[in-house]
């Protein structure tokens, strides 16, 4: 159990590092009951909030992407450029929440939102 949690945290950190390195930014981890991160630009100005989800698949095979509806609502309530990031085996897929379209499914006592590949989604491969 602890090994799985450590692996999940390692994948999450690798994903957020990859994302902020695009623009020489930084991030701050938020409370476990909140969304995952505040994102800052290269001048340390708050520019977004991000939620990172893990997919144990390659980018090519990751769809449909999923996120908890509760997390998605918390993220969108932040209002300042909410971004979803999915950590895959070979890179990340990311998208602003605005403009995404998905299906909501009741699963394991919670609502989960599933997203097929969309134009707003971008990807970066790990180097």
Short mmCIF file of the C-alpha atoms (twelve columns), coordinates in Angstrom:
data_MODEL
# 
_entry.id   MODEL 
# 
loop_
_atom_site.group_PDB 
_atom_site.id 
_atom_site.type_symbol 
_atom_site.label_atom_id 
_atom_site.label_alt_id 
_atom_site.label_comp_id 
_atom_site.label_asym_id 
_atom_site.label_seq_id 
_atom_site.Cartn_x 
_atom_site.Cartn_y 
_atom_site.Cartn_z 
_atom_site.pdbx_PDB_model_num 
ATOM 1   C CA . UNK A 1   0.000   0.000  0.000   1 
ATOM 2   C CA . UNK A 2   2.740   2.481  0.991   1 
ATOM 3   C CA . UNK A 3   4.722   1.533  -2.128  1 
ATOM 4   C CA . UNK A 4   1.697   2.321  -4.318  1 
ATOM 5   C CA . UNK A 5   1.233   5.714  -2.621  1 
ATOM 6   C CA . UNK A 6   4.930   6.552  -3.078  1 
ATOM 7   C CA . UNK A 7   4.760   5.589  -6.753  1 
ATOM 8   C CA . UNK A 8   1.629   7.707  -7.217  1 
ATOM 9   C CA . UNK A 9   3.336   10.728 -5.610  1 
ATOM 10  C CA . UNK A 10  6.439   10.208 -7.752  1 
ATOM 11  C CA . UNK A 11  4.323   10.121 -10.929 1 
ATOM 12  C CA . UNK A 12  2.379   13.209 -9.813  1 
ATOM 13  C CA . UNK A 13  5.580   15.165 -9.088  1 
ATOM 14  C CA . UNK A 14  7.117   14.160 -12.418 1 
ATOM 15  C CA . UNK A 15  3.957   15.365 -14.217 1 
ATOM 16  C CA . UNK A 16  3.775   18.768 -12.501 1 
ATOM 17  C CA . UNK A 17  7.531   19.286 -12.985 1 
ATOM 18  C CA . UNK A 18  7.149   18.568 -16.701 1 
ATOM 19  C CA . UNK A 19  4.188   20.961 -16.960 1 
ATOM 20  C CA . UNK A 20  5.799   23.966 -15.232 1 
ATOM 21  C CA . UNK A 21  9.135   23.444 -17.022 1 
ATOM 22  C CA . UNK A 22  7.369   24.495 -20.260 1 
ATOM 23  C CA . UNK A 23  7.332   28.091 -19.043 1 
ATOM 24  C CA . UNK A 24  10.050  28.069 -16.352 1 
ATOM 25  C CA . UNK A 25  7.366   28.185 -13.688 1 
ATOM 26  C CA . UNK A 26  6.957   26.683 -10.252 1 
ATOM 27  C CA . UNK A 27  4.223   25.172 -8.125  1 
ATOM 28  C CA . UNK A 28  2.988   24.789 -4.576  1 
ATOM 29  C CA . UNK A 29  1.335   21.600 -3.282  1 
ATOM 30  C CA . UNK A 30  -2.006  22.315 -1.628  1 
ATOM 31  C CA . UNK A 31  -3.802  20.610 1.271   1 
ATOM 32  C CA . UNK A 32  -4.795  16.950 0.674   1 
ATOM 33  C CA . UNK A 33  -8.486  17.949 0.926   1 
ATOM 34  C CA . UNK A 34  -8.053  20.574 -1.794  1 
ATOM 35  C CA . UNK A 35  -6.974  20.248 -5.417  1 
ATOM 36  C CA . UNK A 36  -3.339  19.398 -6.069  1 
ATOM 37  C CA . UNK A 37  -1.356  22.538 -6.999  1 
ATOM 38  C CA . UNK A 38  -1.092  26.284 -7.364  1 
ATOM 39  C CA . UNK A 39  0.940   27.098 -10.490 1 
ATOM 40  C CA . UNK A 40  3.210   30.145 -10.764 1 
ATOM 41  C CA . UNK A 41  4.919   31.726 -13.777 1 
ATOM 42  C CA . UNK A 42  8.644   32.491 -14.012 1 
ATOM 43  C CA . UNK A 43  8.116   35.716 -12.028 1 
ATOM 44  C CA . UNK A 44  6.358   33.814 -9.200  1 
ATOM 45  C CA . UNK A 45  2.917   35.196 -10.137 1 
ATOM 46  C CA . UNK A 46  -0.036  32.847 -9.543  1 
ATOM 47  C CA . UNK A 47  -1.354  31.904 -12.994 1 
ATOM 48  C CA . UNK A 48  -3.355  28.670 -12.558 1 
ATOM 49  C CA . UNK A 49  -4.529  25.784 -10.421 1 
ATOM 50  C CA . UNK A 50  -3.901  22.189 -11.449 1 
ATOM 51  C CA . UNK A 51  -5.184  18.735 -10.650 1 
ATOM 52  C CA . UNK A 52  -2.958  15.772 -11.574 1 
ATOM 53  C CA . UNK A 53  -4.375  12.320 -12.277 1 
ATOM 54  C CA . UNK A 54  -2.320  9.228  -12.940 1 
ATOM 55  C CA . UNK A 55  -2.774  6.845  -15.877 1 
ATOM 56  C CA . UNK A 56  -0.641  3.718  -15.934 1 
ATOM 57  C CA . UNK A 57  -0.697  3.699  -19.732 1 
ATOM 58  C CA . UNK A 58  1.122   5.405  -22.576 1 
ATOM 59  C CA . UNK A 59  -0.229  8.672  -23.975 1 
ATOM 60  C CA . UNK A 60  -1.453  6.804  -27.047 1 
ATOM 61  C CA . UNK A 61  -3.458  4.304  -24.967 1 
ATOM 62  C CA . UNK A 62  -4.609  6.614  -22.156 1 
ATOM 63  C CA . UNK A 63  -8.040  7.571  -23.536 1 
ATOM 64  C CA . UNK A 64  -10.618 7.935  -22.224 1 
ATOM 65  C CA . UNK A 65  -9.062  10.092 -19.506 1 
ATOM 66  C CA . UNK A 66  -10.836 10.284 -16.166 1 
ATOM 67  C CA . UNK A 67  -11.078 12.524 -13.135 1 
ATOM 68  C CA . UNK A 68  -13.289 12.538 -10.049 1 
ATOM 69  C CA . UNK A 69  -16.246 14.889 -10.493 1 
ATOM 70  C CA . UNK A 70  -15.615 16.220 -6.958  1 
ATOM 71  C CA . UNK A 71  -12.022 17.159 -7.856  1 
ATOM 72  C CA . UNK A 72  -13.168 18.718 -11.134 1 
ATOM 73  C CA . UNK A 73  -15.701 20.897 -9.308  1 
ATOM 74  C CA . UNK A 74  -13.137 21.995 -6.695  1 
ATOM 75  C CA . UNK A 75  -10.701 22.822 -9.477  1 
ATOM 76  C CA . UNK A 76  -13.209 24.808 -11.529 1 
ATOM 77  C CA . UNK A 77  -14.315 26.717 -8.398  1 
ATOM 78  C CA . UNK A 78  -10.795 28.184 -8.232  1 
ATOM 79  C CA . UNK A 79  -11.669 30.064 -11.463 1 
ATOM 80  C CA . UNK A 80  -8.053  31.048 -12.260 1 
ATOM 81  C CA . UNK A 81  -7.113  28.962 -15.312 1 
ATOM 82  C CA . UNK A 82  -8.031  25.515 -13.971 1 
ATOM 83  C CA . UNK A 83  -5.867  22.855 -15.667 1 
ATOM 84  C CA . UNK A 84  -6.150  19.074 -15.683 1 
ATOM 85  C CA . UNK A 85  -2.933  17.089 -16.079 1 
ATOM 86  C CA . UNK A 86  -2.788  13.335 -16.621 1 
ATOM 87  C CA . UNK A 87  0.510   11.626 -15.875 1 
ATOM 88  C CA . UNK A 88  1.135   8.765  -18.309 1 
ATOM 89  C CA . UNK A 89  4.021   6.310  -18.599 1 
ATOM 90  C CA . UNK A 90  5.728   8.300  -21.379 1 
ATOM 91  C CA . UNK A 91  4.601   11.890 -20.740 1 
ATOM 92  C CA . UNK A 92  1.689   14.110 -19.754 1 
ATOM 93  C CA . UNK A 93  -1.602  15.117 -21.313 1 
ATOM 94  C CA . UNK A 94  -2.953  18.475 -20.168 1 
ATOM 95  C CA . UNK A 95  -5.875  20.764 -20.879 1 
ATOM 96  C CA . UNK A 96  -7.592  23.802 -19.500 1 
ATOM 97  C CA . UNK A 97  -10.977 22.820 -18.086 1 
ATOM 98  C CA . UNK A 98  -12.780 25.428 -20.185 1 
ATOM 99  C CA . UNK A 99  -13.991 23.847 -23.381 1 
ATOM 100 C CA . UNK A 100 -13.701 20.219 -22.268 1 
ATOM 101 C CA . UNK A 101 -16.630 17.913 -22.827 1 
ATOM 102 C CA . UNK A 102 -17.039 14.589 -21.056 1 
ATOM 103 C CA . UNK A 103 -19.362 11.897 -19.807 1 
ATOM 104 C CA . UNK A 104 -20.267 11.511 -16.130 1 
ATOM 105 C CA . UNK A 105 -20.589 7.989  -14.772 1 
ATOM 106 C CA . UNK A 106 -21.520 6.724  -11.293 1 
ATOM 107 C CA . UNK A 107 -18.653 4.431  -10.338 1 
ATOM 108 C CA . UNK A 108 -17.482 3.013  -7.000  1 
ATOM 109 C CA . UNK A 109 -19.747 5.276  -4.920  1 
ATOM 110 C CA . UNK A 110 -18.604 8.455  -6.731  1 
ATOM 111 C CA . UNK A 111 -19.158 10.342 -9.969  1 
ATOM 112 C CA . UNK A 112 -16.283 10.108 -12.453 1 
ATOM 113 C CA . UNK A 113 -15.928 12.239 -15.583 1 
ATOM 114 C CA . UNK A 114 -14.476 10.582 -18.686 1 
ATOM 115 C CA . UNK A 115 -12.941 12.559 -21.529 1 
ATOM 116 C CA . UNK A 116 -12.233 11.311 -25.038 1 
ATOM 117 C CA . UNK A 117 -9.412  12.952 -27.023 1 
ATOM 118 C CA . UNK A 118 -10.221 16.615 -27.759 1 
ATOM 119 C CA . UNK A 119 -8.645  19.606 -29.503 1 
ATOM 120 C CA . UNK A 120 -7.992  21.395 -26.203 1 
ATOM 121 C CA . UNK A 121 -5.775  18.533 -24.998 1 
ATOM 122 C CA . UNK A 122 -2.023  18.847 -25.505 1 
ATOM 123 C CA . UNK A 123 0.785   16.465 -24.614 1 
ATOM 124 C CA . UNK A 124 4.466   16.518 -23.714 1 
ATOM 125 C CA . UNK A 125 6.636   13.434 -23.774 1 
ATOM 126 C CA . UNK A 126 9.113   12.878 -20.946 1 
ATOM 127 C CA . UNK A 127 12.733  13.301 -21.971 1 
# 
